[in-house]
Amino acid sequence: MAAFMECDELDTNFDMIDFMLQFDGGAITGSPDLSTSCLNSLPSPTNEVAPSPLPAPVLPLGPKRRRPRTLKQPAAVPPTRRRPRCKQPDHGVQQRNPPVSNSSSLLSETSDLPPSLMATMDIPLSMSIYFPPSPPSTVPTSPASTKSLLDTAPPSVMYNFINNQMTLSKSHVWSMVYDPASRKLLTRVPDSSLAEIQSAVIAAKESQQGWRQVPYTRRRSKLLKLAEVIRHNITRISICLCSEAGSTLQDASDEIMQGIDLIEAACTLSNDVLGSHSTDHSTQTHTIYEPLGVCMTVTTFSHPFMTPLRTIPFAIITGNTVVLKPSEQCPSAAMILADCFLQADFPTGILNVVHGGAAAVSKLLSQPAIRAVSFVGSDIAAERVNEHAIATRKRIQADCSSKNHGVVMEDAAKEQALQTIVKNAFGSAGQNCNALSVVIFVGSSSSCLERLVEIASSKILGCGSVPGVEIGPLISAAAKARVEEMIQIATDEGATLMLDGRNPSVPDYPCGNFVGPTILSNVQPYMQCYQTEIFGPVLSCLTVNTLDEAIEIINDNRYGNSCSIFTSSPVTAQKFQLDVNVGQVYVNVPASAPLGQLSQTSHKDSFLGDVTGHGKSGWQFFTQTKTITSSWQF
């Protein structure tokens, strides 16, 4: 367990709220009843005794929200203001036998949702949700304010999903999940016991024997049905992502569509997956690709719905079964995904979900039936997982940390480049493995640094569920503290703080995990802010004289996930893409998650393993080759 502690601290986690949304005549009702939580179609928990319940809480509707404000550039002498004292929840706090709320009261809100938001959330216009008008303001704000349903939903607990059954864990160790915007308790997550993890692996192993016999075309049909089910659950998934992961409405919508794209990509594999046949006179040779067996997937809190779908569809369509360990900081998206598998009529045991932290990862890795490991997380945690997988002869692919560079040339379309950089660097609060965290200005292009600060300072910070908000909170108080510490270290080392995002004022969310866009200039490659993945809304700016210097800086960095160049010269772009040692190169576009049919081709310390298990060739990671030669001439 100690060997995987970094996994728990950084990013081997996942979260969500355990409540159900029902649309009834234009009203939204939220039910905190655990037996019909957000997974309303799941079977009742199997033969488990829930911990003693808390008394039914009084559920205030909460104050009316004001519009979020934008960040201001730091003044020479910042005004002193007293900040409210907030209790700092610790995601590492654990408790024994957490109580379960058994309140069955129904809460509802109705409203008129703007058509633009209807399109984003994929809600029929006949349904309405009310967003009260905000008072006029001279400061750029979101177009409307909304009350989060989580403000009135009592906390719940996460169940394991084993053999298509919801099972309450008997673990004595539980961690708590908080709303990153309000820091209210959302749910409790068990650190699953060894017996529970073994039960999930056994269920997957037994189911795999039958699943591998199912024809490829039928497995593909099941996945296509899963994609359709997810489309019908877009609203439900979006609410989960906004509440637990702090995603904005646009980020949540994009993540869901990327997940659907990944499923459809798995259904368009080439005929190579079906094998080949050759004949030489009386001798026939067949090459077939067989599934490995049981695969495990460990994901981070960043993009908790989309990330599992980078590997799970490719594992399943090739005849494998999967045990998923989502992030303990964002577990609910995985449970909605499990419910979607039920709605798509997948057989029992094809997908199993167990919760926990670093200890749960270690227990899964110790299971002999696990044949392949897919991991997303920090490089420190990935190294531990990689070592364990190799020692136990498991196939491993691990996507690790990154430090993505953007290069701005003197001939670049400056305004377009700066807008693109700001959107990519600060979207998802910088908690994105493809976010730009370093910008290298070549020659006179450094003159647009002030404009970069101006654009970044106009971005709207606030609760992700509020329409118009462009940057949400960080995942936890610990993540916020770490980002603020890195900013302070950078200034201590000599970097210039052009825009300070620390201690922003967000109305109605004084205790949220908010850090606004932060821009550091005069950064040197030896500084810690450059060497370390910050995983927050912090952009480091360097200045060089030539493109060759920029390429040298990028190649010397230990990470090689992605990079971008902004230029109007095809010759410059071609030189850059050939000379740079980075897996994904973008020209005049921001780094982003690749389309479903493309692989995440990371280099250097950003990837551990031999072959990547996503993209159109992802099926190769989940299969083994068998060659059969026969002759029937006697």
BELHULIN-V784326 format. One record per residue. N is the residue number from 1. SS is DSSP state (helix for helix, strand for strand, loop for the rest). PSI is psi in whole degrees, -180 to 180 (none if undefined). D_LAST is the distance of its C-alpha to the last C-alpha in whole Angstrom. Layout:
BEGIN
((N,SS,PSI,D_LAST) (N,SS,PSI,D_LAST))
END
This chain:
BEGIN
((1,loop,-40,60) (2,helix,-33,62) (3,helix,-20,60) (4,helix,19,59) (5,helix,-33,63) (6,helix,-31,63) (7,helix,-40,60) (8,helix,-36,63) (9,helix,-33,66) (10,loop,-75,64) (11,loop,51,62) (12,loop,47,59) (13,loop,180,61) (14,loop,153,61) (15,loop,178,64) (16,loop,163,65) (17,loop,147,68) (18,loop,66,67) (19,loop,162,68) (20,strand,142,68) (21,strand,132,69) (22,strand,133,69) (23,strand,125,71) (24,strand,100,73) (25,loop,36,75) (26,loop,-1,76) (27,strand,149,76) (28,strand,126,74) (29,strand,134,74) (30,strand,124,73) (31,strand,121,72) (32,loop,6,72) (33,loop,120,71) (34,helix,-30,68) (35,helix,-23,66) (36,helix,50,66) (37,loop,-156,66) (38,loop,-13,65) (39,loop,64,61) (40,loop,-15,63) (41,loop,4,60) (42,loop,154,58) (43,loop,161,58) (44,loop,152,61) (45,loop,145,61) (46,loop,114,59) (47,loop,45,61) (48,loop,145,63) (49,loop,117,67) (50,loop,151,68) (51,loop,162,71) (52,loop,137,75) (53,loop,156,76) (54,strand,157,78) (55,loop,148,81) (56,loop,124,81) (57,loop,155,82) (58,loop,127,84) (59,loop,93,83) (60,loop,149,85) (61,loop,-17,84) (62,loop,160,85) (63,loop,158,87) (64,loop,134,87) (65,loop,141,85) (66,loop,172,87) (67,loop,141,85) (68,loop,149,83) (69,loop,160,85) (70,strand,163,84) (71,loop,151,84) (72,loop,149,87) (73,loop,147,87) (74,loop,132,88) (75,loop,162,92) (76,loop,-41,94) (77,loop,96,96) (78,loop,140,93) (79,loop,147,95) (80,loop,134,96) (81,loop,144,94) (82,loop,123,94) (83,loop,143,90) (84,loop,144,90) (85,loop,124,89) (86,loop,140,85) (87,loop,130,83) (88,loop,97,80) (89,loop,143,77) (90,loop,117,75) (91,loop,-13,71) (92,loop,-7,70) (93,loop,134,73) (94,strand,153,71) (95,strand,159,72) (96,loop,139,71) (97,loop,68,71) (98,loop,141,72) (99,loop,154,74) (100,loop,130,72) (101,strand,132,74) (102,loop,19,74) (103,loop,137,77) (104,loop,14,76) (105,loop,144,78) (106,strand,135,77) (107,strand,142,79) (108,strand,154,78) (109,strand,141,80) (110,strand,156,80) (111,strand,-180,80) (112,loop,106,80) (113,loop,132,77) (114,loop,145,77) (115,helix,-36,75) (116,helix,-38,74) (117,helix,-34,73) (118,helix,-43,71) (119,helix,-40,69) (120,helix,-43,68) (121,helix,-6,67) (122,loop,42,66) (123,loop,133,68) (124,loop,144,69) (125,loop,-16,73) (126,loop,-21,74) (127,loop,146,74) (128,loop,142,77) (129,strand,133,77) (130,loop,129,81) (131,loop,111,82) (132,loop,146,85) (133,loop,150,87) (134,loop,152,88) (135,loop,153,91) (136,loop,149,92) (137,loop,147,91) (138,loop,-12,92) (139,loop,135,89) (140,loop,128,85) (141,loop,175,84) (142,loop,153,81) (143,loop,-19,82) (144,loop,165,82) (145,loop,147,82) (146,loop,154,80) (147,loop,126,80) (148,loop,135,77) (149,helix,-22,76) (150,helix,-22,75) (151,helix,-22,79) (152,helix,1,79) (153,loop,126,75) (154,loop,156,76) (155,loop,156,73) (156,strand,-162,70) (157,strand,157,67) (158,loop,138,63) (159,loop,150,61) (160,strand,153,57) (161,strand,101,54) (162,strand,125,52) (163,loop,42,49) (164,loop,24,51) (165,strand,141,54) (166,strand,120,58) (167,strand,125,58) (168,loop,126,62) (169,loop,146,61) (170,loop,11,63) (171,loop,147,63) (172,loop,-1,67) (173,loop,120,67) (174,strand,145,67) (175,strand,162,68) (176,strand,145,70) (177,strand,131,69) (178,strand,149,72) (179,loop,121,73) (180,loop,-19,73) (181,loop,-44,76) (182,loop,-15,78) (183,loop,29,77) (184,loop,147,77) (185,strand,126,75) (186,strand,-49,72) (187,strand,171,69) (188,strand,141,68) (189,strand,129,65) (190,strand,151,63) (191,loop,94,62) (192,loop,143,59) (193,loop,166,58) (194,helix,-40,55) (195,helix,-40,54) (196,helix,-39,55) (197,helix,-40,52) (198,helix,-38,50) (199,helix,-41,50) (200,helix,-41,49) (201,helix,-41,46) (202,helix,-43,45) (203,helix,-42,45) (204,helix,-39,44) (205,helix,-43,41) (206,helix,-39,40) (207,helix,-30,41) (208,helix,-31,38) (209,helix,-36,35) (210,helix,-35,36) (211,helix,-36,37) (212,loop,-21,34) (213,loop,-13,32) (214,loop,132,35) (215,loop,148,33) (216,helix,-41,35) (217,helix,-34,37) (218,helix,-36,38) (219,helix,-39,39) (220,helix,-40,41) (221,helix,-38,43) (222,helix,-42,44) (223,helix,-38,45) (224,helix,-36,47) (225,helix,-37,49) (226,helix,-43,50) (227,helix,-40,51) (228,helix,-39,53) (229,helix,-41,55) (230,helix,-39,56) (231,helix,-35,58) (232,helix,-9,60) (233,loop,21,61) (234,helix,-45,62) (235,helix,-46,66) (236,helix,-44,65) (237,helix,-40,63) (238,helix,-43,65) (239,helix,-41,68) (240,helix,-47,66) (241,helix,-39,65) (242,helix,-36,69) (243,helix,-47,70) (244,helix,-40,68) (245,loop,-9,67) (246,loop,17,70) (247,loop,150,68) (248,loop,167,70) (249,helix,-41,70) (250,helix,-42,68) (251,helix,-41,66) (252,helix,-44,65) (253,helix,-44,64) (254,helix,-40,62) (255,helix,-41,60) (256,helix,-43,59) (257,helix,-35,58) (258,helix,-38,56) (259,helix,-42,54) (260,helix,-40,53) (261,helix,-38,52) (262,helix,-41,50) (263,helix,-46,48) (264,helix,-32,47) (265,helix,-38,46) (266,helix,-24,43) (267,loop,0,42) (268,loop,31,42) (269,loop,153,39) (270,loop,168,37) (271,helix,-10,33) (272,helix,-31,32) (273,helix,-20,33) (274,helix,-6,30) (275,loop,-176,27) (276,strand,165,25) (277,strand,137,22) (278,strand,154,20) (279,strand,134,17) (280,strand,96,16) (281,loop,-115,13) (282,loop,1,10) (283,strand,133,12) (284,strand,139,14) (285,strand,126,17) (286,strand,133,20) (287,strand,120,23) (288,strand,157,26) (289,strand,115,29) (290,strand,148,30) (291,strand,153,34) (292,loop,-39,35) (293,loop,-117,37) (294,strand,129,41) (295,strand,147,43) (296,strand,145,47) (297,strand,127,49) (298,strand,125,53) (299,loop,165,55) (300,loop,173,59) (301,loop,-17,62) (302,loop,120,62) (303,loop,63,60) (304,loop,-19,59) (305,loop,-41,57) (306,loop,-39,56) (307,helix,-45,54) (308,helix,-30,52) (309,helix,-5,50) (310,helix,-24,49) (311,loop,-37,47) (312,helix,-47,46) (313,helix,-37,45) (314,helix,-33,42) (315,helix,-42,41) (316,helix,-41,41) (317,helix,-21,39) (318,loop,7,36) (319,loop,11,36) (320,loop,168,38) (321,strand,163,42) (322,strand,141,45) (323,strand,119,48) (324,strand,129,51) (325,strand,99,54) (326,loop,171,57) (327,loop,136,60) (328,loop,-13,62) (329,loop,-13,65) (330,loop,66,63) (331,loop,-18,61) (332,helix,-32,62) (333,helix,-37,60) (334,helix,-34,57) (335,helix,-35,58) (336,helix,-39,59) (337,helix,-41,55) (338,helix,-40,54) (339,helix,-37,56) (340,helix,-36,54) (341,helix,-39,51) (342,helix,-45,52) (343,helix,-27,53) (344,loop,4,50) (345,loop,39,49) (346,loop,146,46) (347,loop,163,45) (348,loop,143,46) (349,loop,-1,46) (350,loop,-45,44) (351,strand,129,47) (352,strand,143,50) (353,strand,124,53) (354,loop,144,55) (355,loop,161,58) (356,loop,-178,60) (357,loop,-138,61) (358,helix,-36,59) (359,helix,-37,59) (360,helix,-37,56) (361,helix,-44,54) (362,helix,-41,54) (363,helix,-40,53) (364,helix,-43,50) (365,helix,-25,49) (366,loop,-5,49) (367,loop,122,46) (368,loop,-27,43) (369,loop,-20,41) (370,strand,123,43) (371,strand,-22,40) (372,strand,144,42) (373,strand,127,46) (374,strand,126,48) (375,strand,141,51) (376,strand,124,54) (377,loop,-164,58) (378,loop,160,60) (379,helix,-32,58) (380,helix,-48,60) (381,helix,-39,58) (382,helix,-38,55) (383,helix,-40,55) (384,helix,-45,55) (385,helix,-43,52) (386,helix,-44,50) (387,helix,-43,51) (388,helix,-42,50) (389,helix,-43,47) (390,helix,-40,45) (391,helix,-30,46) (392,loop,15,44) (393,loop,46,41) (394,loop,148,42) (395,strand,139,41) (396,strand,138,45) (397,strand,127,47) (398,strand,118,50) (399,strand,122,53) (400,loop,-158,56) (401,loop,168,60) (402,loop,161,61) (403,loop,89,64) (404,strand,130,63) (405,strand,146,66) (406,strand,133,67) (407,strand,124,69) (408,strand,114,72) (409,loop,165,72) (410,loop,-28,76) (411,loop,12,74) (412,loop,154,73) (413,loop,94,74) (414,helix,-52,76) (415,helix,-45,77) (416,helix,-42,73) (417,helix,-44,72) (418,helix,-41,74) (419,helix,-42,74) (420,helix,-43,70) (421,helix,-45,71) (422,helix,-45,73) (423,helix,-41,71) (424,helix,-38,68) (425,helix,-36,69) (426,helix,-6,71) (427,helix,147,69) (428,helix,27,68) (429,helix,29,71) (430,helix,3,69) (431,loop,65,66) (432,loop,129,63) (433,loop,-15,60) (434,loop,8,61) (435,loop,139,65) (436,strand,126,66) (437,strand,-9,68) (438,strand,134,70) (439,strand,130,71) (440,strand,114,72) (441,strand,127,75) (442,strand,124,74) (443,helix,-133,78) (444,helix,-6,80) (445,helix,-16,78) (446,helix,-14,79) (447,helix,-17,83) (448,helix,13,81) (449,helix,-39,81) (450,helix,-37,84) (451,helix,-35,82) (452,helix,-43,79) (453,helix,-41,81) (454,helix,-44,83) (455,helix,-45,80) (456,helix,-38,78) (457,helix,-14,82) (458,loop,-6,82) (459,loop,143,79) (460,strand,125,79) (461,strand,135,79) (462,loop,-169,78) (463,loop,132,76) (464,loop,-26,73) (465,loop,-4,74) (466,loop,122,77) (467,loop,138,76) (468,loop,-19,77) (469,loop,135,76) (470,loop,-22,74) (471,strand,123,74) (472,loop,-169,73) (473,loop,165,74) (474,loop,163,72) (475,loop,-32,70) (476,loop,166,72) (477,helix,-35,75) (478,helix,-40,73) (479,helix,-41,72) (480,helix,-46,75) (481,helix,-39,77) (482,helix,-43,74) (483,helix,-44,74) (484,helix,-35,78) (485,helix,-41,78) (486,helix,-36,76) (487,helix,-43,78) (488,helix,-41,81) (489,helix,-40,79) (490,helix,-44,79) (491,helix,-36,82) (492,helix,-31,83) (493,loop,-5,81) (494,loop,0,83) (495,loop,151,81) (496,strand,128,83) (497,strand,97,83) (498,strand,-36,83) (499,strand,123,83) (500,loop,116,83) (501,loop,6,81) (502,loop,150,82) (503,loop,50,84) (504,loop,157,84) (505,loop,114,86) (506,loop,104,84) (507,loop,140,86) (508,loop,-5,85) (509,loop,58,82) (510,loop,-20,85) (511,loop,9,82) (512,loop,163,79) (513,loop,56,76) (514,loop,133,78) (515,loop,124,78) (516,loop,176,78) (517,loop,131,77) (518,strand,130,78) (519,strand,126,78) (520,strand,132,79) (521,strand,173,80) (522,loop,34,80) (523,loop,141,77) (524,loop,150,76) (525,loop,-21,72) (526,loop,-9,73) (527,loop,151,75) (528,helix,-33,73) (529,helix,-23,73) (530,helix,-39,71) (531,helix,-29,68) (532,loop,143,68) (533,loop,116,66) (534,loop,-36,69) (535,loop,52,67) (536,loop,179,70) (537,loop,62,73) (538,strand,125,74) (539,strand,121,73) (540,strand,133,74) (541,strand,130,75) (542,strand,156,75) (543,strand,132,76) (544,strand,170,75) (545,loop,-32,76) (546,loop,164,73) (547,helix,-37,69) (548,helix,-38,68) (549,helix,-41,70) (550,helix,-44,69) (551,helix,-39,65) (552,helix,-41,66) (553,helix,-45,67) (554,helix,-43,64) (555,helix,-28,62) (556,helix,-19,64) (557,loop,144,63) (558,loop,-19,61) (559,strand,152,60) (560,strand,49,58) (561,loop,-62,57) (562,strand,163,59) (563,strand,162,62) (564,strand,151,63) (565,strand,140,66) (566,strand,113,68) (567,loop,158,69) (568,loop,7,70) (569,loop,116,68) (570,helix,-32,64) (571,helix,-44,65) (572,helix,-44,66) (573,helix,-41,63) (574,helix,-42,60) (575,helix,-43,62) (576,helix,-49,62) (577,helix,-23,58) (578,helix,-35,57) (579,helix,-23,59) (580,loop,138,59) (581,loop,73,57) (582,loop,145,57) (583,loop,-33,54) (584,strand,122,55) (585,strand,132,58) (586,strand,137,60) (587,strand,114,62) (588,loop,18,66) (589,loop,156,64) (590,loop,157,64) (591,loop,139,61) (592,loop,167,60) (593,loop,132,57) (594,loop,156,54) (595,loop,159,52) (596,loop,-33,50) (597,loop,-5,47) (598,loop,147,48) (599,loop,153,48) (600,loop,94,51) (601,loop,77,50) (602,loop,151,53) (603,strand,173,53) (604,strand,-137,55) (605,loop,4,56) (606,loop,-7,56) (607,strand,139,52) (608,strand,132,50) (609,strand,178,46) (610,loop,-39,43) (611,loop,141,42) (612,loop,144,45) (613,loop,25,44) (614,loop,169,45) (615,loop,-179,45) (616,loop,-25,43) (617,loop,9,40) (618,helix,-24,41) (619,helix,-24,38) (620,helix,-32,37) (621,helix,-32,39) (622,helix,10,38) (623,strand,161,34) (624,strand,147,32) (625,strand,137,28) (626,strand,130,25) (627,strand,127,22) (628,strand,119,18) (629,strand,132,15) (630,strand,154,12) (631,strand,136,8) (632,loop,28,6) (633,loop,116,4) (634,loop,none,0))
END
